[in-house]
């Protein structure tokens, strides 16, 4: 039984500020350890429930956040940032279940800790077939394209609510209570590690009760950028239409095609400001 783990960072135990997740900041090293602890707890739970293989994808920012030397040696790690599937690099139809660890809420949805959607300085909102979505939905739909159910999501209570509304039966772990984008009531790592391990084991044991999140047929994404220049740059792609000064739209014959086009458009948009 194979388990895929996508590990972001903003939803990790103890993380409440941008300086916690930015490599140039002094607190970043400490938070890398906390993130690795959350991931290890999920790995332990997966193996407790009978997993034969666990693949972890480092899914935050530069995507070199998880400490390999402290990672559970039974797992493998995809590290590095140049990934066509971004937060879901390595997912395929050989996996039996997917965990989204240390995820966060979408920008504009609620006061989730460090809420944003994919590229925080670039994107205001992403809509999938007309509905606003965050990274949980975007990643779950990539897993669903390959028939893999997302059975566990960890983060604050708002991303947990986001996941539960999207994926019936998903198991969630609230490692902190968001009070504002930059404030949370946090639990100690010793407590969250136990919570995540137990939930991961339970989620994997009951994986057949959760259906993959599948987006069928033609798929349309709309992106509201934060500046007109970003939207203008994204529209360089011939398959991307600029529908208003800050908004572009694109379509794919299936979810994978649409996502790859979306990600390319986002990277072009980011290029004019970074």
Secondary structure as a PSIPRED ss2 file (coil, helix, strand):
# PSIPRED VFORMAT (PSIPRED V4.0)

   1 X C   1.000  0.000  0.000
   2 X E   0.000  0.000  1.000
   3 X E   0.000  0.000  1.000
   4 X E   0.000  0.000  1.000
   5 X E   0.000  0.000  1.000
   6 X E   0.000  0.000  1.000
   7 X E   0.000  0.000  1.000
   8 X C   1.000  0.000  0.000
   9 X C   1.000  0.000  0.000
  10 X C   1.000  0.000  0.000
  11 X C   1.000  0.000  0.000
  12 X C   1.000  0.000  0.000
  13 X C   1.000  0.000  0.000
  14 X C   1.000  0.000  0.000
  15 X C   1.000  0.000  0.000
  16 X C   1.000  0.000  0.000
  17 X C   1.000  0.000  0.000
  18 X H   0.000  1.000  0.000
  19 X H   0.000  1.000  0.000
  20 X H   0.000  1.000  0.000
  21 X H   0.000  1.000  0.000
  22 X C   1.000  0.000  0.000
  23 X C   1.000  0.000  0.000
  24 X C   1.000  0.000  0.000
  25 X C   1.000  0.000  0.000
  26 X C   1.000  0.000  0.000
  27 X C   1.000  0.000  0.000
  28 X H   0.000  1.000  0.000
  29 X H   0.000  1.000  0.000
  30 X H   0.000  1.000  0.000
  31 X H   0.000  1.000  0.000
  32 X H   0.000  1.000  0.000
  33 X H   0.000  1.000  0.000
  34 X H   0.000  1.000  0.000
  35 X H   0.000  1.000  0.000
  36 X H   0.000  1.000  0.000
  37 X H   0.000  1.000  0.000
  38 X H   0.000  1.000  0.000
  39 X H   0.000  1.000  0.000
  40 X H   0.000  1.000  0.000
  41 X H   0.000  1.000  0.000
  42 X H   0.000  1.000  0.000
  43 X H   0.000  1.000  0.000
  44 X H   0.000  1.000  0.000
  45 X H   0.000  1.000  0.000
  46 X H   0.000  1.000  0.000
  47 X H   0.000  1.000  0.000
  48 X H   0.000  1.000  0.000
  49 X C   1.000  0.000  0.000
  50 X C   1.000  0.000  0.000
  51 X C   1.000  0.000  0.000
  52 X C   1.000  0.000  0.000
  53 X E   0.000  0.000  1.000
  54 X E   0.000  0.000  1.000
  55 X E   0.000  0.000  1.000
  56 X E   0.000  0.000  1.000
  57 X E   0.000  0.000  1.000
  58 X E   0.000  0.000  1.000
  59 X C   1.000  0.000  0.000
  60 X C   1.000  0.000  0.000
  61 X C   1.000  0.000  0.000
  62 X C   1.000  0.000  0.000
  63 X C   1.000  0.000  0.000
  64 X C   1.000  0.000  0.000
  65 X C   1.000  0.000  0.000
  66 X C   1.000  0.000  0.000
  67 X C   1.000  0.000  0.000
  68 X H   0.000  1.000  0.000
  69 X H   0.000  1.000  0.000
  70 X H   0.000  1.000  0.000
  71 X C   1.000  0.000  0.000
  72 X C   1.000  0.000  0.000
  73 X C   1.000  0.000  0.000
  74 X C   1.000  0.000  0.000
  75 X E   0.000  0.000  1.000
  76 X E   0.000  0.000  1.000
  77 X E   0.000  0.000  1.000
  78 X E   0.000  0.000  1.000
  79 X C   1.000  0.000  0.000
  80 X C   1.000  0.000  0.000
  81 X C   1.000  0.000  0.000
  82 X C   1.000  0.000  0.000
  83 X C   1.000  0.000  0.000
  84 X C   1.000  0.000  0.000
  85 X C   1.000  0.000  0.000
  86 X H   0.000  1.000  0.000
  87 X H   0.000  1.000  0.000
  88 X H   0.000  1.000  0.000
  89 X C   1.000  0.000  0.000
  90 X C   1.000  0.000  0.000
  91 X C   1.000  0.000  0.000
  92 X C   1.000  0.000  0.000
  93 X C   1.000  0.000  0.000
  94 X C   1.000  0.000  0.000
  95 X C   1.000  0.000  0.000
  96 X C   1.000  0.000  0.000
  97 X E   0.000  0.000  1.000
  98 X E   0.000  0.000  1.000
  99 X E   0.000  0.000  1.000
 100 X E   0.000  0.000  1.000
 101 X E   0.000  0.000  1.000
 102 X C   1.000  0.000  0.000
 103 X C   1.000  0.000  0.000
 104 X C   1.000  0.000  0.000
 105 X C   1.000  0.000  0.000
 106 X C   1.000  0.000  0.000
 107 X C   1.000  0.000  0.000
 108 X C   1.000  0.000  0.000
 109 X C   1.000  0.000  0.000
 110 X C   1.000  0.000  0.000
 111 X C   1.000  0.000  0.000
 112 X C   1.000  0.000  0.000
 113 X C   1.000  0.000  0.000
 114 X C   1.000  0.000  0.000
 115 X C   1.000  0.000  0.000
 116 X C   1.000  0.000  0.000
 117 X C   1.000  0.000  0.000
 118 X C   1.000  0.000  0.000
 119 X C   1.000  0.000  0.000
 120 X C   1.000  0.000  0.000
 121 X C   1.000  0.000  0.000
 122 X C   1.000  0.000  0.000
 123 X E   0.000  0.000  1.000
 124 X E   0.000  0.000  1.000
 125 X E   0.000  0.000  1.000
 126 X E   0.000  0.000  1.000
 127 X E   0.000  0.000  1.000
 128 X E   0.000  0.000  1.000
 129 X C   1.000  0.000  0.000
 130 X C   1.000  0.000  0.000
 131 X E   0.000  0.000  1.000
 132 X E   0.000  0.000  1.000
 133 X E   0.000  0.000  1.000
 134 X C   1.000  0.000  0.000
 135 X H   0.000  1.000  0.000
 136 X H   0.000  1.000  0.000
 137 X H   0.000  1.000  0.000
 138 X H   0.000  1.000  0.000
 139 X H   0.000  1.000  0.000
 140 X H   0.000  1.000  0.000
 141 X H   0.000  1.000  0.000
 142 X H   0.000  1.000  0.000
 143 X H   0.000  1.000  0.000
 144 X H   0.000  1.000  0.000
 145 X H   0.000  1.000  0.000
 146 X C   1.000  0.000  0.000
 147 X C   1.000  0.000  0.000
 148 X C   1.000  0.000  0.000
 149 X C   1.000  0.000  0.000
 150 X E   0.000  0.000  1.000
 151 X E   0.000  0.000  1.000
 152 X E   0.000  0.000  1.000
 153 X E   0.000  0.000  1.000
 154 X E   0.000  0.000  1.000
 155 X E   0.000  0.000  1.000
 156 X E   0.000  0.000  1.000
 157 X H   0.000  1.000  0.000
 158 X H   0.000  1.000  0.000
 159 X H   0.000  1.000  0.000
 160 X H   0.000  1.000  0.000
 161 X H   0.000  1.000  0.000
 162 X H   0.000  1.000  0.000
 163 X H   0.000  1.000  0.000
 164 X H   0.000  1.000  0.000
 165 X H   0.000  1.000  0.000
 166 X H   0.000  1.000  0.000
 167 X C   1.000  0.000  0.000
 168 X C   1.000  0.000  0.000
 169 X C   1.000  0.000  0.000
 170 X C   1.000  0.000  0.000
 171 X E   0.000  0.000  1.000
 172 X E   0.000  0.000  1.000
 173 X E   0.000  0.000  1.000
 174 X E   0.000  0.000  1.000
 175 X E   0.000  0.000  1.000
 176 X E   0.000  0.000  1.000
 177 X E   0.000  0.000  1.000
 178 X E   0.000  0.000  1.000
 179 X E   0.000  0.000  1.000
 180 X E   0.000  0.000  1.000
 181 X C   1.000  0.000  0.000
 182 X C   1.000  0.000  0.000
 183 X E   0.000  0.000  1.000
 184 X E   0.000  0.000  1.000
 185 X E   0.000  0.000  1.000
 186 X E   0.000  0.000  1.000
 187 X C   1.000  0.000  0.000
 188 X C   1.000  0.000  0.000
 189 X H   0.000  1.000  0.000
 190 X H   0.000  1.000  0.000
 191 X H   0.000  1.000  0.000
 192 X H   0.000  1.000  0.000
 193 X H   0.000  1.000  0.000
 194 X H   0.000  1.000  0.000
 195 X H   0.000  1.000  0.000
 196 X H   0.000  1.000  0.000
 197 X H   0.000  1.000  0.000
 198 X H   0.000  1.000  0.000
 199 X H   0.000  1.000  0.000
 200 X H   0.000  1.000  0.000
 201 X H   0.000  1.000  0.000
 202 X H   0.000  1.000  0.000
 203 X H   0.000  1.000  0.000
 204 X H   0.000  1.000  0.000
 205 X H   0.000  1.000  0.000
 206 X C   1.000  0.000  0.000
 207 X H   0.000  1.000  0.000
 208 X H   0.000  1.000  0.000
 209 X H   0.000  1.000  0.000
 210 X C   1.000  0.000  0.000
 211 X C   1.000  0.000  0.000
 212 X C   1.000  0.000  0.000
 213 X C   1.000  0.000  0.000
 214 X C   1.000  0.000  0.000
 215 X C   1.000  0.000  0.000
 216 X C   1.000  0.000  0.000
 217 X C   1.000  0.000  0.000
 218 X C   1.000  0.000  0.000
 219 X E   0.000  0.000  1.000
 220 X E   0.000  0.000  1.000
 221 X E   0.000  0.000  1.000
 222 X E   0.000  0.000  1.000
 223 X E   0.000  0.000  1.000
 224 X E   0.000  0.000  1.000
 225 X E   0.000  0.000  1.000
 226 X C   1.000  0.000  0.000
 227 X C   1.000  0.000  0.000
 228 X H   0.000  1.000  0.000
 229 X H   0.000  1.000  0.000
 230 X H   0.000  1.000  0.000
 231 X H   0.000  1.000  0.000
 232 X H   0.000  1.000  0.000
 233 X H   0.000  1.000  0.000
 234 X H   0.000  1.000  0.000
 235 X C   1.000  0.000  0.000
 236 X C   1.000  0.000  0.000
 237 X C   1.000  0.000  0.000
 238 X C   1.000  0.000  0.000
 239 X C   1.000  0.000  0.000
 240 X E   0.000  0.000  1.000
 241 X E   0.000  0.000  1.000
 242 X E   0.000  0.000  1.000
 243 X E   0.000  0.000  1.000
 244 X E   0.000  0.000  1.000
 245 X C   1.000  0.000  0.000
 246 X C   1.000  0.000  0.000
 247 X E   0.000  0.000  1.000
 248 X E   0.000  0.000  1.000
 249 X E   0.000  0.000  1.000
 250 X E   0.000  0.000  1.000
 251 X E   0.000  0.000  1.000
 252 X E   0.000  0.000  1.000
 253 X C   1.000  0.000  0.000
 254 X C   1.000  0.000  0.000
 255 X H   0.000  1.000  0.000
 256 X H   0.000  1.000  0.000
 257 X H   0.000  1.000  0.000
 258 X H   0.000  1.000  0.000
 259 X H   0.000  1.000  0.000
 260 X H   0.000  1.000  0.000
 261 X H   0.000  1.000  0.000
 262 X H   0.000  1.000  0.000
 263 X H   0.000  1.000  0.000
 264 X H   0.000  1.000  0.000
 265 X H   0.000  1.000  0.000
 266 X H   0.000  1.000  0.000
 267 X H   0.000  1.000  0.000
 268 X H   0.000  1.000  0.000
 269 X H   0.000  1.000  0.000
 270 X H   0.000  1.000  0.000
 271 X H   0.000  1.000  0.000
 272 X C   1.000  0.000  0.000
 273 X C   1.000  0.000  0.000
 274 X C   1.000  0.000  0.000
